[in-house]
Amino acid sequence: MSKKESLLVNRLKSIKYAYKGAFLLLKKESSIKIQACIAVLMTVLGFFFNISPTEWIIQFLAIGMVMSIEGINTAIEEVANFIHPEYHSKIGFIKDIAAGAVFIAAVFACVIGLIIYLPKIF
Protein backbone atom coordinates (compact mmCIF):
# COMPACT_ATOMS: atom_id res chain seq x y z
CA MET A 1 0.00 0.00 0.00
CA SER A 2 2.80 2.42 0.81
CA LYS A 3 4.31 1.98 -2.67
CA LYS A 4 1.06 3.19 -4.26
CA GLU A 5 0.98 6.16 -1.90
CA SER A 6 4.61 6.85 -2.72
CA LEU A 7 3.81 6.71 -6.43
CA LEU A 8 0.88 9.07 -5.93
CA VAL A 9 2.97 11.48 -3.88
CA ASN A 10 5.69 11.40 -6.53
CA ARG A 11 3.18 12.10 -9.30
CA LEU A 12 1.71 15.00 -7.34
CA LYS A 13 5.21 16.42 -6.83
CA SER A 14 5.88 16.06 -10.57
CA ILE A 15 2.68 17.95 -11.35
CA LYS A 16 3.69 20.65 -8.87
CA TYR A 17 7.11 21.05 -10.52
CA ALA A 18 5.57 21.08 -14.01
CA TYR A 19 3.07 23.74 -12.95
CA LYS A 20 5.91 25.78 -11.43
CA GLY A 21 7.88 25.46 -14.67
CA ALA A 22 4.94 26.57 -16.80
CA PHE A 23 4.34 29.52 -14.46
CA LEU A 24 8.03 30.54 -14.59
CA LEU A 25 8.01 30.28 -18.37
CA LEU A 26 4.95 32.52 -18.65
CA LYS A 27 6.35 34.95 -16.09
CA LYS A 28 9.90 35.16 -17.48
CA GLU A 29 9.72 34.81 -21.25
CA SER A 30 8.30 37.66 -23.30
CA SER A 31 7.99 35.48 -26.41
CA ILE A 32 5.73 32.99 -24.64
CA LYS A 33 3.64 35.87 -23.29
CA ILE A 34 3.05 36.98 -26.87
CA GLN A 35 2.25 33.40 -27.89
CA ALA A 36 -0.17 33.09 -24.98
CA CYS A 37 -1.94 36.27 -26.13
CA ILE A 38 -2.14 34.86 -29.66
CA ALA A 39 -3.54 31.62 -28.20
CA VAL A 40 -6.26 33.57 -26.38
CA LEU A 41 -7.05 35.54 -29.54
CA MET A 42 -7.29 32.36 -31.61
CA THR A 43 -9.56 30.81 -28.99
CA VAL A 44 -11.85 33.84 -29.13
CA LEU A 45 -11.83 33.64 -32.93
CA GLY A 46 -12.69 29.95 -32.69
CA PHE A 47 -15.84 30.81 -30.75
CA PHE A 48 -16.64 33.74 -33.03
CA PHE A 49 -16.36 31.66 -36.21
CA ASN A 50 -17.87 28.57 -34.57
CA ILE A 51 -15.10 26.24 -35.72
CA SER A 52 -15.74 22.49 -35.76
CA PRO A 53 -14.56 20.08 -33.05
CA THR A 54 -11.86 18.81 -35.40
CA GLU A 55 -10.69 22.37 -36.06
CA TRP A 56 -10.59 23.00 -32.29
CA ILE A 57 -8.41 19.93 -31.81
CA ILE A 58 -6.04 20.94 -34.59
CA GLN A 59 -5.90 24.53 -33.35
CA PHE A 60 -5.11 23.48 -29.77
CA LEU A 61 -2.49 21.01 -31.00
CA ALA A 62 -0.82 23.81 -32.97
CA ILE A 63 -0.94 26.18 -29.98
CA GLY A 64 0.40 23.49 -27.67
CA MET A 65 3.15 22.60 -30.13
CA VAL A 66 4.42 26.16 -30.42
CA MET A 67 4.26 26.89 -26.71
CA SER A 68 5.87 23.58 -25.76
CA ILE A 69 8.72 24.01 -28.21
CA GLU A 70 9.19 27.56 -26.92
CA GLY A 71 9.56 26.08 -23.43
CA ILE A 72 12.16 23.60 -24.67
CA ASN A 73 13.96 26.43 -26.49
CA THR A 74 14.05 28.46 -23.28
CA ALA A 75 15.41 25.48 -21.34
CA ILE A 76 18.13 24.92 -23.96
CA GLU A 77 19.09 28.61 -23.84
CA GLU A 78 19.25 28.58 -20.03
CA VAL A 79 21.44 25.45 -19.96
CA ALA A 80 23.70 26.87 -22.67
CA ASN A 81 24.07 30.18 -20.82
CA PHE A 82 24.80 28.31 -17.57
CA ILE A 83 27.45 26.10 -19.18
CA HIS A 84 29.10 28.85 -21.21
CA PRO A 85 28.01 32.37 -20.11
CA GLU A 86 30.27 34.24 -22.53
CA TYR A 87 29.75 34.10 -26.29
CA HIS A 88 30.86 30.93 -28.00
CA SER A 89 30.12 30.08 -31.63
CA LYS A 90 29.03 26.51 -30.82
CA ILE A 91 26.65 27.72 -28.09
CA GLY A 92 25.29 30.31 -30.54
CA PHE A 93 24.77 27.55 -33.10
CA ILE A 94 22.87 25.41 -30.57
CA LYS A 95 20.68 28.34 -29.53
CA ASP A 96 19.99 29.24 -33.17
CA ILE A 97 18.84 25.69 -33.91
CA ALA A 98 16.52 25.72 -30.88
CA ALA A 99 15.08 29.08 -31.98
CA GLY A 100 14.70 27.69 -35.50
CA ALA A 101 12.58 24.85 -34.14
CA VAL A 102 10.22 27.41 -32.58
CA PHE A 103 10.12 29.33 -35.86
CA ILE A 104 9.21 26.19 -37.84
CA ALA A 105 6.44 25.31 -35.37
CA ALA A 106 5.12 28.89 -35.48
CA VAL A 107 5.08 28.95 -39.29
CA PHE A 108 3.13 25.69 -39.43
CA ALA A 109 0.75 26.95 -36.72
CA CYS A 110 0.12 30.04 -38.86
CA VAL A 111 -0.55 27.85 -41.90
CA ILE A 112 -3.01 25.82 -39.81
CA GLY A 113 -4.71 29.05 -38.72
CA LEU A 114 -4.99 30.20 -42.32
CA ILE A 115 -6.45 26.86 -43.40
CA ILE A 116 -9.05 27.04 -40.63
CA TYR A 117 -9.99 30.73 -40.80
CA LEU A 118 -9.55 31.94 -44.40
CA PRO A 119 -12.55 29.97 -45.69
CA LYS A 120 -14.65 31.37 -42.84
CA ILE A 121 -13.53 34.96 -43.46
CA PHE A 122 -14.01 34.88 -47.25
C-alpha positions in Angstrom: 0.0 0.0 0.0 2.8 2.4 0.8 4.3 2.0 -2.7 1.1 3.2 -4.3 1.0 6.2 -1.9 4.6 6.8 -2.7 3.8 6.7 -6.4 0.9 9.1 -5.9 3.0 11.5 -3.9 5.7 11.4 -6.5 3.2 12.1 -9.3 1.7 15.0 -7.3 5.2 16.4 -6.8 5.9 16.1 -10.6 2.7 18.0 -11.4 3.7 20.7 -8.9 7.1 21.1 -10.5 5.6 21.1 -14.0 3.1 23.7 -13.0 5.9 25.8 -11.4 7.9 25.5 -14.7 4.9 26.6 -16.8 4.3 29.5 -14.5 8.0 30.5 -14.6 8.0 30.3 -18.4 4.9 32.5 -18.7 6.4 34.9 -16.1 9.9 35.2 -17.5 9.7 34.8 -21.2 8.3 37.7 -23.3 8.0 35.5 -26.4 5.7 33.0 -24.6 3.6 35.9 -23.3 3.1 37.0 -26.9 2.3 33.4 -27.9 -0.2 33.1 -25.0 -1.9 36.3 -26.1 -2.1 34.9 -29.7 -3.5 31.6 -28.2 -6.3 33.6 -26.4 -7.0 35.5 -29.5 -7.3 32.4 -31.6 -9.6 30.8 -29.0 -11.8 33.8 -29.1 -11.8 33.6 -32.9 -12.7 30.0 -32.7 -15.8 30.8 -30.7 -16.6 33.7 -33.0 -16.4 31.7 -36.2 -17.9 28.6 -34.6 -15.1 26.2 -35.7 -15.7 22.5 -35.8 -14.6 20.1 -33.1 -11.9 18.8 -35.4 -10.7 22.4 -36.1 -10.6 23.0 -32.3 -8.4 19.9 -31.8 -6.0 20.9 -34.6 -5.9 24.5 -33.4 -5.1 23.5 -29.8 -2.5 21.0 -31.0 -0.8 23.8 -33.0 -0.9 26.2 -30.0 0.4 23.5 -27.7 3.1 22.6 -30.1 4.4 26.2 -30.4 4.3 26.9 -26.7 5.9 23.6 -25.8 8.7 24.0 -28.2 9.2 27.6 -26.9 9.6 26.1 -23.4 12.2 23.6 -24.7 14.0 26.4 -26.5 14.1 28.5 -23.3 15.4 25.5 -21.3 18.1 24.9 -24.0 19.1 28.6 -23.8 19.2 28.6 -20.0 21.4 25.4 -20.0 23.7 26.9 -22.7 24.1 30.2 -20.8 24.8 28.3 -17.6 27.4 26.1 -19.2 29.1 28.9 -21.2 28.0 32.4 -20.1 30.3 34.2 -22.5 29.7 34.1 -26.3 30.9 30.9 -28.0 30.1 30.1 -31.6 29.0 26.5 -30.8 26.6 27.7 -28.1 25.3 30.3 -30.5 24.8 27.5 -33.1 22.9 25.4 -30.6 20.7 28.3 -29.5 20.0 29.2 -33.2 18.8 25.7 -33.9 16.5 25.7 -30.9 15.1 29.1 -32.0 14.7 27.7 -35.5 12.6 24.9 -34.1 10.2 27.4 -32.6 10.1 29.3 -35.9 9.2 26.2 -37.8 6.4 25.3 -35.4 5.1 28.9 -35.5 5.1 29.0 -39.3 3.1 25.7 -39.4 0.8 26.9 -36.7 0.1 30.0 -38.9 -0.6 27.9 -41.9 -3.0 25.8 -39.8 -4.7 29.1 -38.7 -5.0 30.2 -42.3 -6.5 26.9 -43.4 -9.1 27.0 -40.6 -10.0 30.7 -40.8 -9.5 31.9 -44.4 -12.6 30.0 -45.7 -14.6 31.4 -42.8 -13.5 35.0 -43.5 -14.0 34.9 -47.2 
